[in-house]
Amino acid sequence: MASESELLQSVPTSLWIGGPVEATGGGTFPVHNPATGEVLTRVADATPEDAVRALDAAAAVQADWAATPSRERGEILRTVFDRITARAEEFALLMTLEMGKALPESRNEVRYGAEFFRWFAEEAVRVHGRYLHAPSGTGRIVVHKQPVGPCLAITPWNFPLAMGTRKIGPALAAGCTMIVKPASETPLTMLLLAQLCSEAGLPDGVLSVITTSRSGAVTGPLLTDPRLRKLTFTGSTEVGKKLIEASAHGLLRTSMELGGNAPFVVFDDADVDAAVQGAMLAKLRNGGEACTAANRFHVQNGVLEEFTTKFAEAMASSVSIGPGAEAGTTLGPLINEDQLNTVAELVDDAVAAGAQVRLGGKAPGGPGWFYPATILTDVPPHARILTEEVFGPVAPIVGFDTEEQGLAAANDTEYGLVSYVYTRDLDRALRIAEGLESGMVGVNRGVISDPAAPFGGVKASGFGREGGIEGIEEYLSTKYIALS
């Protein structure tokens, strides 16, 4: 495999609009290594004019791409899957360098992210309409599915590959062209993916990547351009609301995967050892920087101390903090200094309010943006960490007495992305799963993401679904044709 320097030299740093192109004006911005704070490289800093260039390219080839047989589209997606898989180590190292996550986490993301191309390669040929006689007997009804048209995807930094592939995969499978604006913290992975798509035979203009340090200014003109027909966004609820407002001008189709505040509920009949194993996965996947990360732990008082003790022991014995590319590291740095300060502030607020630090609780200092695996107990209800998404390796634990109290505590949030529940009682599992106000529920499982399943939330966590048979529907319009 290529060295770090060789890998960085091989990754495009220009905009990708039918191939590598320089930004208008030639501006660039730095990409940092969160483990050291050092600059890895510089990439093109797009202007609003560059975004319009990308939409020009997408609009120019939209009709041809939509008319491309679905089997051909699917075969291109399958080829991209094969190419990502063949270069999995390069993608993993690149993500670790620009995002900070431990290398095993990056490898897992490569496998997960690539699967969206394989899944939607298969779904491309399964877009179905229907034909029926009108009940009135006056004619026939034909329901036809068509691609919505050019799309804009705005993706976050925490999963630099997977957050793009689960949008790009269904869009291309449906026959839509797409412009991707990756997070300024992690643009390199998406630029490498665009290069691989081109090598796999994707026609120029079908996929463009515009990197920029000024997201709002650059994407704003696209949201008011009548040629754009779809906006898909993964990120904070605050930014999502602003994008929805901006998209109203063109009545764009929108998909929003927004913030979360996932409860992890453990009942006193649960297998505590299994619950601890699931908690480690749900809390520490991606270093806690995941919208699906368990944000607060509600544990029935009968097993509260046992769960807390075993959870703390598991964290203390198995978590090794350090640069993500170093052998043996299981917990890398946070993405940047702002995120480090946010995590530390939430922990300090909880402690000031009366919470007890069972493990961790203080940044080690030195180069890089590191925060240790942390467990807080006796967290008071008014602590901010119970209502705000911590996006870090911190687990606040609170107890409850009855099933009703546990369910109420879990639902006591404006968010509704994912919830986790541990119990041996099947009736209780189904009862709680149906009562939880979230788009996804993990029952005795700490990881639920699957390309074959619909991913998405309710309430302030957004709307729309990614993955599963539902994922491609987000990029299709329904047309009714009336026949005599």
BAFI-875511 format. One line per 5 residues: number of its first residue (from 0); their letters; for each residue x, y, z of N, C-alpha, C. Coordinates in steps of 0.2 Angstrom, whole numbers. Layout:
! residues N
NUM> a> X Y Z X Y Z X Y Z; ...
//
This chain:
! residues 484
0> mases> 4 -6 0 0 0 0 4 6 0; 2 12 -3 6 18 -3 7 21 4; 12 24 4 14 28 11 9 34 11; 9 37 17 4 43 18 5 48 13; 12 50 12 13 55 7 12 53 0
5> ellqs> 13 47 -2 11 45 -8 4 45 -9; 0 43 -4 -7 43 -5 -10 50 -6; -8 54 -2 -10 61 -2 -8 64 -9; -3 63 -12 -1 65 -18 -5 62 -24; -8 56 -23 -12 53 -28 -19 56 -28
10> vptsl> -22 59 -23 -29 61 -22 -30 68 -25; -35 68 -29 -36 75 -33 -37 80 -27; -35 86 -29 -36 92 -24 -40 98 -28; -41 97 -34 -45 101 -38 -53 100 -37; -57 104 -39 -64 102 -40 -65 97 -45
15> wiggp> -70 93 -44 -71 88 -49 -78 89 -53; -77 92 -59 -83 94 -63 -82 91 -70; -84 85 -71 -82 81 -77 -74 80 -78; -71 79 -72 -64 79 -71 -61 84 -67; -55 84 -65 -52 89 -61 -52 96 -64
20> veatg> -54 101 -61 -54 108 -63 -52 113 -58; -49 118 -59 -47 123 -54 -53 127 -52; -53 129 -46 -58 134 -44 -57 141 -47; -63 144 -49 -63 151 -51 -59 155 -46; -54 158 -49 -50 163 -44 -44 159 -41
25> ggtfp> -44 152 -42 -38 149 -39 -37 148 -32; -42 149 -28 -42 149 -21 -41 142 -18; -38 141 -12 -38 134 -9 -39 135 -1; -40 130 2 -41 130 9 -37 123 12; -35 124 18 -31 118 21 -36 112 24
30> vhnpa> -33 106 23 -36 100 26 -31 98 32; -34 98 38 -30 96 44 -30 89 46; -25 87 49 -25 80 53 -27 81 60; -33 79 62 -35 80 69 -30 77 74; -26 72 73 -22 69 77 -16 74 79
35> tgevl> -14 79 75 -8 83 76 -10 90 75; -15 92 71 -17 99 70 -13 101 64; -9 97 61 -5 99 55 -9 99 49; -7 103 44 -10 103 37 -8 97 33; -13 93 31 -11 87 26 -10 90 19
40> trvad> -14 94 17 -14 97 10 -19 102 9; -19 105 4 -24 111 2 -28 109 -4; -35 110 -4 -39 109 -9 -42 115 -12; -45 114 -18 -48 120 -21 -54 123 -17; -55 129 -17 -60 132 -13 -65 135 -18
45> atped> -70 132 -19 -75 134 -24 -79 140 -23; -81 143 -28 -85 150 -28 -92 148 -30; -97 153 -29 -103 151 -32 -103 150 -39; -99 153 -43 -98 152 -50 -97 145 -52; -92 142 -47 -90 135 -48 -96 130 -47
50> avral> -100 132 -42 -106 128 -41 -111 128 -47; -112 134 -50 -116 134 -56 -113 130 -62; -106 130 -62 -103 126 -67 -105 119 -66; -105 117 -60 -107 110 -59 -114 108 -61; -118 113 -59 -125 112 -61 -126 112 -69
55> daaaa> -122 116 -72 -122 116 -79 -121 109 -82; -115 106 -79 -113 100 -82 -119 95 -80; -122 95 -74 -127 90 -72 -133 91 -76; -135 97 -78 -141 98 -82 -140 96 -89; -134 97 -91 -132 95 -98 -133 87 -100
60> vqadw> -131 83 -95 -131 76 -96 -137 72 -93; -141 76 -89 -147 73 -86 -151 69 -90; -153 71 -96 -158 67 -100 -154 61 -103; -148 61 -104 -144 56 -107 -143 50 -101; -142 53 -95 -141 48 -90 -147 45 -88
65> aatps> -153 48 -88 -159 46 -86 -161 40 -92; -159 41 -98 -161 37 -103 -156 31 -104; -151 31 -100 -146 25 -100 -150 19 -97; -150 13 -100 -153 8 -97 -151 6 -90; -156 5 -86 -155 4 -79 -149 -2 -78
70> rerge> -149 -7 -82 -144 -12 -81 -137 -9 -82; -136 -4 -87 -130 -1 -88 -128 3 -82; -133 7 -79 -131 11 -73 -129 6 -67; -133 1 -67 -131 -4 -61 -124 -7 -62; -122 -8 -68 -116 -11 -69 -110 -6 -67
75> ilrtv> -111 0 -69 -106 5 -67 -106 6 -59; -111 6 -56 -111 6 -49 -108 0 -46; -109 -6 -49 -106 -12 -46 -98 -12 -47; -96 -9 -53 -89 -8 -54 -86 -3 -49; -89 2 -47 -87 7 -42 -86 3 -36
80> fdrit> -91 -1 -34 -90 -5 -28 -84 -10 -28; -83 -13 -34 -77 -17 -34 -70 -13 -33; -70 -7 -36 -64 -3 -36 -63 0 -29; -68 2 -25 -68 4 -18 -65 -2 -14; -68 -8 -15 -66 -14 -11 -58 -15 -13
85> araee> -56 -15 -19 -49 -16 -21 -44 -11 -18; -47 -5 -16 -42 0 -14 -45 2 -7; -47 -3 -3 -50 -2 4 -45 1 8; -39 -1 8 -34 1 13 -32 8 12; -32 10 5 -31 17 4 -36 22 6
90> fallm> -42 20 5 -48 24 7 -48 24 15; -47 19 18 -47 19 26 -41 23 28; -35 23 26 -30 27 28 -31 35 27; -34 36 21 -36 43 19 -41 46 24; -46 42 26 -51 44 31 -48 45 37
95> tlemg> -44 41 40 -41 42 46 -36 48 46; -33 49 41 -29 55 41 -33 62 41; -38 62 37 -42 68 37 -48 69 42; -50 63 45 -55 64 50 -53 62 57; -48 57 57 -45 56 64 -47 49 67
100> kalpe> -52 46 64 -55 40 67 -49 34 67; -50 29 72 -45 24 72 -46 20 65; -40 17 63 -40 14 57 -45 8 56; -46 4 62 -51 -1 61 -58 2 60; -59 8 63 -66 11 61 -66 13 54
105> srnev> -61 15 51 -61 17 44 -62 12 40; -59 6 41 -60 0 37 -67 -2 37; -70 -2 43 -77 -4 44 -81 1 39; -80 8 39 -83 12 35 -83 11 28; -77 9 26 -76 7 19 -80 2 17
110> rygae> -80 -4 21 -85 -9 19 -92 -7 19; -94 -3 24 -101 -1 24 -103 4 19; -98 9 17 -100 13 12 -100 10 5; -95 6 4 -95 3 -3 -102 -1 -4; -105 -4 1 -111 -8 0 -116 -4 -3
115> ffrwf> -117 2 -2 -122 6 -5 -122 6 -12; -116 5 -15 -115 5 -22 -117 -2 -25; -116 -7 -21 -118 -14 -23 -125 -15 -22; -128 -12 -16 -135 -13 -15 -139 -9 -21; -137 -3 -22 -141 1 -27 -140 -1 -34
120> aeeav> -134 -4 -35 -133 -7 -42 -138 -13 -43; -140 -16 -38 -146 -21 -39 -153 -18 -39; -154 -12 -35 -160 -9 -35 -161 -5 -42; -156 -3 -45 -157 1 -51 -162 -3 -56; -162 -9 -56 -166 -13 -61 -173 -15 -58
125> rvhgr> -174 -13 -52 -180 -15 -49 -185 -9 -47; -185 -4 -51 -189 2 -50 -196 0 -54; -201 0 -50 -207 -3 -52 -213 3 -52; -217 3 -57 -223 6 -57 -229 1 -57; -235 3 -60 -240 -2 -60 -245 0 -65
130> ylhap> -249 -5 -67 -254 -4 -72 -261 -8 -70; -266 -4 -70 -273 -7 -68 -278 -4 -72; -284 -7 -72 -290 -4 -74 -293 0 -69; -296 6 -71 -299 11 -67 -305 7 -64; -306 8 -58 -312 4 -55 -319 7 -58
135> sgtgr> -319 13 -61 -325 15 -64 -326 12 -71; -321 9 -73 -322 6 -80 -321 10 -86; -319 16 -84 -318 22 -89 -311 22 -93; -307 18 -91 -300 18 -94 -295 14 -90; -289 15 -91 -283 12 -88 -279 17 -84
140> ivvhk> -276 14 -79 -271 18 -75 -264 16 -76; -259 20 -78 -252 18 -78 -249 22 -73; -245 19 -68 -241 23 -64 -233 22 -66; -230 27 -67 -223 27 -70 -218 31 -65; -212 28 -64 -207 31 -60 -202 34 -65
145> qpvgp> -200 40 -63 -195 44 -67 -190 47 -62; -184 48 -64 -179 52 -60 -181 59 -59; -180 61 -52 -182 68 -51 -178 73 -55; -172 72 -56 -167 77 -60 -161 78 -56; -158 83 -58 -151 85 -54 -152 86 -47
150> clait> -148 83 -43 -148 83 -36 -142 87 -33; -143 90 -27 -137 92 -23 -137 88 -16; -131 86 -15 -130 82 -8 -125 86 -4; -127 87 2 -122 91 6 -121 86 12; -114 84 13 -113 78 17 -108 81 23
155> pwnfp> -108 77 29 -105 79 34 -98 76 35; -94 78 40 -87 76 41 -86 69 44; -91 67 48 -90 61 52 -89 54 49; -93 53 43 -92 47 39 -91 50 32; -84 51 30 -83 55 24 -84 51 18
160> lamgt> -85 44 18 -86 40 12 -94 38 13; -96 35 18 -103 32 18 -108 37 18; -107 43 21 -113 48 20 -113 51 13; -108 50 9 -109 51 2 -112 45 -2; -109 39 -1 -111 34 -5 -119 32 -4
165> rkigp> -121 33 2 -129 32 3 -133 37 0; -130 42 -3 -134 47 -7 -133 46 -14; -126 45 -16 -124 45 -23 -127 38 -26; -127 33 -22 -129 26 -25 -136 26 -27; -141 28 -23 -148 28 -26 -149 34 -31
170> alaag> -146 39 -30 -147 45 -35 -145 42 -42; -139 39 -43 -136 37 -49 -141 31 -52; -142 27 -47 -147 21 -49 -153 23 -52; -156 28 -49 -163 31 -51 -162 35 -58; -156 37 -60 -155 40 -66 -155 48 -65
175> ctmiv> -153 50 -59 -152 57 -57 -144 59 -58; -143 65 -60 -136 67 -59 -135 70 -52; -129 71 -50 -128 73 -43 -122 78 -42; -123 83 -38 -117 87 -36 -116 86 -28; -110 84 -26 -109 83 -19 -105 89 -17
180> kpase> -107 92 -11 -103 97 -7 -101 93 -1; -95 91 0 -93 87 6 -91 92 11; -90 90 17 -88 95 23 -81 97 21; -80 103 23 -73 106 22 -68 103 26; -70 99 32 -65 96 36 -62 89 32
185> tpltm> -67 86 28 -65 80 25 -67 79 18; -64 83 14 -65 83 7 -62 78 2; -56 75 5 -52 71 1 -55 64 -1; -58 61 4 -62 55 2 -66 55 -3; -70 61 -4 -75 61 -9 -72 63 -16
190> lllaq> -67 67 -16 -63 68 -22 -60 61 -25; -58 57 -20 -55 51 -23 -61 46 -25; -66 47 -22 -72 43 -24 -74 45 -31; -74 52 -32 -76 54 -39 -72 52 -44; -65 52 -43 -60 49 -47 -62 42 -49
195> lcsea> -63 38 -44 -65 31 -45 -71 30 -49; -76 34 -48 -82 33 -52 -81 35 -60; -76 40 -61 -75 41 -68 -71 35 -71; -66 32 -67 -62 27 -70 -67 21 -71; -72 20 -67 -77 15 -68 -82 16 -74
200> glpdg> -81 21 -77 -86 22 -83 -91 27 -82; -92 31 -77 -97 35 -76 -96 41 -80; -101 43 -84 -100 49 -89 -99 55 -86; -95 59 -89 -93 66 -86 -99 70 -85; -99 73 -79 -105 78 -78 -110 74 -73
205> vlsvi> -111 68 -73 -116 64 -69 -114 65 -62; -108 65 -60 -106 67 -53 -101 72 -53; -102 77 -49 -97 82 -48 -96 83 -40; -90 85 -38 -89 87 -31 -86 94 -31; -89 98 -27 -87 105 -26 -85 105 -19
210> ttsrs> -78 107 -18 -75 108 -11 -75 115 -10; -77 117 -4 -77 124 -2 -77 125 6; -74 131 8 -74 133 15 -80 138 16; -84 139 11 -90 144 12 -96 140 9; -99 136 13 -104 131 10 -110 135 8
215> gavtg> -113 139 13 -119 143 12 -118 148 6; -113 151 5 -112 156 -1 -112 152 -7; -109 146 -7 -107 143 -13 -114 139 -16; -117 135 -11 -123 131 -13 -129 136 -13; -129 142 -10 -135 146 -11 -138 147 -18
220> plltd> -134 149 -23 -137 150 -29 -140 143 -32; -137 138 -30 -140 131 -33 -147 130 -31; -149 132 -24 -155 131 -21 -161 135 -25; -159 141 -28 -164 145 -31 -163 144 -39; -159 139 -41 -159 138 -49 -164 133 -50
225> prlrk> -169 134 -55 -174 130 -57 -172 123 -60; -166 123 -62 -164 116 -64 -162 111 -59; -161 113 -53 -160 109 -47 -167 106 -45; -167 100 -44 -174 97 -42 -174 93 -35; -168 92 -32 -168 88 -26 -162 91 -22
230> ltftg> -163 91 -15 -158 93 -10 -158 87 -5; -152 84 -3 -152 79 2 -146 82 6; -147 81 13 -143 84 18 -142 80 24; -136 79 26 -135 76 33 -131 80 37; -133 82 43 -130 87 47 -134 89 53
235> stevg> -133 95 56 -136 97 61 -143 99 60; -148 99 65 -155 101 64 -155 108 62; -151 112 66 -151 119 65 -149 121 57; -144 118 54 -142 120 47 -148 117 43; -150 111 45 -156 108 41 -162 112 40
240> kklie> -164 115 45 -170 120 45 -168 126 40; -162 128 40 -161 134 36 -161 132 29; -158 126 27 -158 123 21 -165 122 18; -170 119 23 -177 118 21 -180 125 19; -179 130 23 -181 137 21 -179 139 14
245> asahg> -172 138 13 -170 140 7 -172 136 1; -174 130 2 -176 126 -3 -183 127 -5; -187 131 -1 -194 132 -2 -195 136 -9; -190 140 -10 -190 145 -16 -192 141 -22; -188 135 -23 -189 131 -29 -193 125 -28
250> llrts> -197 124 -22 -201 119 -20 -197 112 -21; -191 112 -19 -186 106 -20 -189 100 -16; -188 94 -19 -188 88 -15 -183 88 -10; -184 86 -4 -179 87 1 -179 80 5; -173 78 7 -172 73 12 -167 76 17
255> melgg> -169 75 23 -165 78 29 -163 72 34; -157 71 35 -155 67 41 -151 71 45; -155 73 51 -152 78 55 -150 75 62; -150 80 67 -147 78 73 -150 72 77; -147 70 82 -150 64 86 -148 65 94
260> napfv> -152 61 98 -150 61 105 -152 54 107; -149 49 105 -151 42 105 -151 40 113; -157 37 115 -157 34 121 -155 27 121; -152 24 126 -150 17 127 -153 15 133; -158 11 132 -162 9 138 -161 2 140
265> vfdda> -159 0 146 -157 -6 149 -162 -8 154; -166 -13 153 -171 -15 158 -168 -21 163; -171 -22 169 -168 -26 174 -168 -33 172; -172 -35 167 -171 -42 164 -167 -43 159; -163 -38 157 -158 -39 151 -152 -43 153
270> dvdaa> -149 -46 148 -142 -49 149 -137 -43 149; -135 -42 155 -131 -36 157 -124 -36 153; -121 -42 152 -115 -42 149 -116 -41 141; -122 -43 138 -123 -41 131 -125 -34 131; -128 -31 136 -130 -24 136 -123 -20 136
275> vqgam> -119 -22 140 -112 -18 140 -109 -19 133; -109 -25 130 -105 -25 124 -109 -21 119; -115 -21 119 -119 -16 114 -118 -9 116; -117 -7 122 -116 0 124 -109 2 121; -104 -2 122 -98 -1 119 -98 1 112
280> laklr> -102 -3 108 -103 -2 101 -107 5 99; -112 5 103 -117 11 102 -114 17 104; -109 17 109 -106 24 111 -100 25 108; -96 20 107 -89 22 104 -88 21 97; -93 18 93 -92 18 86 -90 25 83
285> nggea> -85 25 79 -83 32 76 -81 37 82; -79 34 88 -77 39 93 -83 43 96; -89 40 95 -95 44 98 -97 49 93; -93 51 87 -95 56 83 -99 53 77; -105 51 79 -110 48 75 -117 50 77
290> ctaan> -122 51 72 -128 53 74 -132 47 77; -130 41 76 -133 35 79 -130 33 86; -125 37 88 -121 35 94 -126 36 100; -126 31 105 -130 32 111 -128 38 114; -132 43 116 -131 49 119 -132 49 126
295> rfhvq> -137 45 129 -138 45 136 -141 38 137; -139 35 143 -140 29 145 -145 29 151; -151 25 150 -156 25 155 -157 18 157; -155 16 163 -154 9 166 -158 8 172; -162 3 171 -167 2 177 -163 0 183
300> ngvle> -165 3 189 -161 3 195 -159 -4 198; -163 -9 196 -161 -16 198 -154 -18 195; -152 -15 190 -146 -17 187 -141 -11 185; -143 -6 188 -139 1 187 -132 0 189; -131 -2 195 -124 -3 197 -120 -8 194
305> efttk> -123 -14 192 -119 -19 189 -118 -17 182; -122 -14 178 -121 -11 172 -115 -6 172; -116 -1 176 -111 4 176 -104 2 178; -103 -3 183 -97 -5 184 -94 -9 178; -98 -13 175 -95 -17 170 -94 -13 163
310> faeam> -98 -8 162 -97 -3 157 -90 1 158; -89 3 164 -83 7 165 -77 2 165; -77 -4 167 -72 -9 166 -70 -10 159; -76 -11 155 -75 -13 148 -71 -7 144; -73 -1 146 -70 5 143 -63 6 145
315> assvs> -62 5 152 -55 6 154 -50 1 151; -52 -5 150 -48 -11 148 -47 -11 141; -52 -9 137 -52 -10 129 -51 -4 125; -51 2 128 -50 8 124 -43 11 125; -40 12 119 -33 14 118 -34 21 114
320> igpga> -32 26 117 -33 33 114 -26 35 111; -27 37 105 -20 39 101 -22 41 94; -17 43 90 -18 44 83 -21 38 79; -26 40 75 -30 34 72 -26 29 68; -20 32 65 -16 27 61 -11 23 64
325> eagtt> -10 24 71 -6 20 75 -9 13 77; -5 8 76 -7 2 78 -9 1 85; -15 -2 86 -17 -3 93 -22 3 95; -23 8 92 -27 14 93 -34 11 92; -39 12 97 -46 11 96 -50 17 96
330> lgpli> -47 23 99 -51 29 100 -46 35 97; -48 38 92 -44 43 89 -46 50 92; -44 55 89 -45 62 91 -52 64 88; -55 69 91 -61 72 89 -59 76 83; -64 79 79 -63 82 72 -59 88 73
335> nedql> -60 92 78 -57 99 78 -57 102 85; -54 107 86 -54 110 93 -61 112 95; -65 115 90 -72 117 92 -75 111 95; -75 105 92 -78 99 95 -76 97 101; -69 97 102 -66 96 108 -69 100 114
340> ntvae> -69 107 113 -71 111 118 -79 110 119; -83 108 114 -90 107 115 -91 101 120; -87 95 119 -87 90 123 -85 91 130; -80 95 131 -77 96 137 -82 101 141; -85 105 138 -90 110 141 -96 106 143
345> lvdda> -99 101 139 -104 97 142 -103 93 148; -97 90 148 -95 86 154 -94 91 160; -91 97 159 -90 101 164 -97 104 167; -101 105 163 -108 107 165 -111 102 169; -111 96 167 -114 90 171 -111 90 177
350> vaaga> -104 90 178 -101 89 184 -103 95 189; -103 101 186 -105 107 190 -112 106 193; -116 102 189 -123 101 191 -124 96 196; -118 92 197 -119 87 202 -117 80 200; -116 79 193 -114 72 191 -107 70 193
355> qvrlg> -106 63 194 -100 61 196 -96 58 190; -90 59 190 -85 56 185 -83 49 187; -86 44 183 -84 37 185 -77 35 181; -76 38 175 -71 36 171 -69 42 166; -63 44 165 -61 49 161 -63 56 163
360> gkapg> -66 60 159 -68 67 161 -63 73 160; -57 71 157 -53 77 156 -48 76 150; -48 81 146 -44 80 140 -37 80 142; -33 75 138 -26 74 140 -21 80 139; -23 85 134 -19 90 132 -14 88 127
365> gpgwf> -9 92 125 -4 91 120 -7 92 113; -3 90 108 -5 90 101 -11 86 100; -15 88 95 -21 84 93 -27 86 97; -33 84 95 -39 86 98 -42 79 101; -39 77 107 -41 71 110 -46 72 116
370> ypati> -50 67 117 -54 67 123 -55 60 125; -54 58 131 -55 51 133 -62 48 134; -62 41 133 -69 38 135 -71 40 142; -77 42 143 -79 45 149 -86 42 151; -87 41 157 -93 39 160 -95 44 166
375> ltdvp> -101 46 166 -104 50 171 -110 47 174; -110 47 181 -116 45 184 -119 50 188; -125 48 191 -129 53 195 -130 60 191; -131 59 185 -132 65 181 -139 68 182; -139 74 184 -146 77 186 -150 79 179
380> phari> -157 79 180 -161 80 174 -160 86 170; -157 91 173 -156 98 170 -149 99 167; -145 93 167 -139 94 164 -139 94 156; -136 98 153 -136 99 146 -135 93 142; -130 89 145 -128 83 141 -134 78 140
385> lteev> -139 79 144 -145 74 143 -150 77 137; -149 83 135 -153 86 130 -149 88 124; -143 88 124 -139 90 118 -135 84 116; -134 84 109 -130 79 106 -122 80 108; -119 75 111 -113 77 114 -107 75 108
390> fgpva> -109 71 104 -104 69 98 -97 68 100; -96 64 105 -90 62 108 -90 56 112; -85 53 115 -85 47 119 -87 48 126; -93 51 127 -95 52 134 -102 49 135; -102 45 140 -108 41 142 -111 43 149
395> pivgf> -117 48 149 -120 49 155 -125 44 156; -125 42 163 -130 36 165 -135 39 170; -141 37 169 -146 39 174 -151 33 175; -153 32 181 -158 26 183 -165 28 182; -169 23 182 -176 23 182 -179 17 186
400> dteeq> -186 18 188 -189 13 191 -193 8 187; -198 11 184 -203 7 180 -202 8 173; -206 3 169 -205 3 162 -208 9 159; -213 12 162 -216 18 160 -212 24 161; -208 24 166 -203 29 167 -197 29 162
405> glaaa> -195 23 161 -190 22 156 -192 24 149; -198 22 147 -200 24 140 -201 32 140; -204 35 145 -205 42 145 -198 46 145; -193 43 149 -186 46 149 -183 46 142; -184 40 139 -181 39 132 -184 44 127
410> ndtey> -191 45 127 -194 50 123 -194 57 124; -191 59 130 -190 66 132 -185 69 129; -186 70 122 -181 74 118 -185 76 112; -182 82 109 -185 84 102 -183 80 96; -178 75 97 -175 71 92 -178 65 92
415> glvsy> -177 61 86 -180 55 85 -177 51 80; -170 50 80 -167 46 75 -167 39 77; -163 37 82 -163 30 84 -163 29 91; -165 23 93 -166 21 101 -163 14 101; -161 13 107 -158 6 109 -162 3 115
420> vytrd> -163 -3 115 -167 -6 121 -164 -13 122; -163 -15 128 -160 -21 130 -165 -24 135; -168 -30 133 -172 -34 137 -173 -41 135; -174 -46 139 -175 -53 137 -182 -54 136; -187 -50 137 -194 -51 137 -196 -49 130
425> ldral> -198 -53 126 -200 -52 119 -206 -47 119; -211 -48 123 -217 -44 123 -215 -36 125; -210 -36 130 -208 -29 132 -204 -26 126; -200 -30 123 -196 -27 117 -200 -24 112; -205 -28 110 -210 -25 105 -214 -19 107
430> riaeg> -216 -20 113 -220 -14 116 -216 -8 117; -210 -8 119 -206 -3 120 -203 0 113; -202 -5 108 -200 -3 101 -205 1 98; -211 -1 99 -217 3 96 -218 9 99; -217 10 106 -218 16 109 -213 21 109
435> lesgm> -207 19 107 -201 24 106 -202 28 100; -201 35 101 -203 40 96 -196 41 92; -194 36 88 -188 37 84 -189 33 77; -186 34 72 -186 31 66 -183 24 65; -179 23 70 -175 16 70 -175 14 77
440> vgvnr> -175 8 79 -174 5 85 -170 -1 85; -165 -2 89 -160 -7 90 -163 -11 96; -165 -18 95 -167 -22 100 -161 -27 102; -158 -26 108 -153 -30 109 -147 -30 104; -146 -24 101 -141 -23 96 -138 -16 97
445> gvisd> -132 -15 97 -128 -9 98 -127 -6 91; -127 -9 86 -126 -6 79 -132 -9 74; -135 -4 71 -141 -5 67 -140 -4 60; -135 0 58 -135 3 51 -134 -3 46; -137 -3 41 -137 -8 36 -139 -5 29
450> paapf> -136 -6 24 -138 -3 17 -144 -6 15; -146 -12 17 -153 -15 15 -159 -12 19; -157 -8 24 -163 -6 29 -164 2 28; -170 4 29 -171 11 28 -169 15 34; -164 20 33 -161 24 38 -164 31 38
455> ggvka> -166 33 44 -169 40 45 -173 41 51; -175 47 53 -178 48 59 -185 52 58; -187 54 64 -194 58 65 -192 64 69; -197 68 70 -197 74 74 -191 78 72; -187 81 76 -181 85 74 -175 82 71
460> sgfgr> -176 75 70 -171 71 67 -172 71 59; -177 74 57 -178 75 50 -183 70 46; -182 69 40 -187 65 36 -184 63 30; -187 57 27 -184 54 21 -180 48 24; -179 43 19 -175 37 21 -169 36 16
465> eggie> -164 33 19 -158 32 15 -157 24 16; -155 20 10 -154 13 11 -161 10 10; -160 3 9 -166 -1 9 -170 0 2; -176 -3 1 -179 -2 -5 -182 5 -5; -183 8 1 -185 15 1 -181 20 -1
470> gieey> -174 19 -1 -169 24 -3 -169 27 -10; -171 22 -14 -171 25 -21 -177 29 -23; -183 28 -19 -189 31 -20 -188 39 -19; -183 41 -14 -181 48 -13 -179 51 -19; -177 48 -24 -174 51 -31 -179 49 -37
475> lstky> -185 47 -35 -190 46 -41 -196 50 -40; -199 52 -46 -205 56 -46 -210 51 -49; -216 51 -46 -222 47 -49 -226 51 -54; -227 47 -59 -231 50 -65 -237 46 -66; -243 49 -66 -249 45 -68 -251 46 -75
480> ials> -252 41 -79 -254 41 -86 -261 38 -87; -265 42 -89 -272 40 -90 -273 37 -97; -275 31 -98 -276 28 -105 -284 26 -105; -286 27 -112 -293 25 -113 -294 17 -113
//
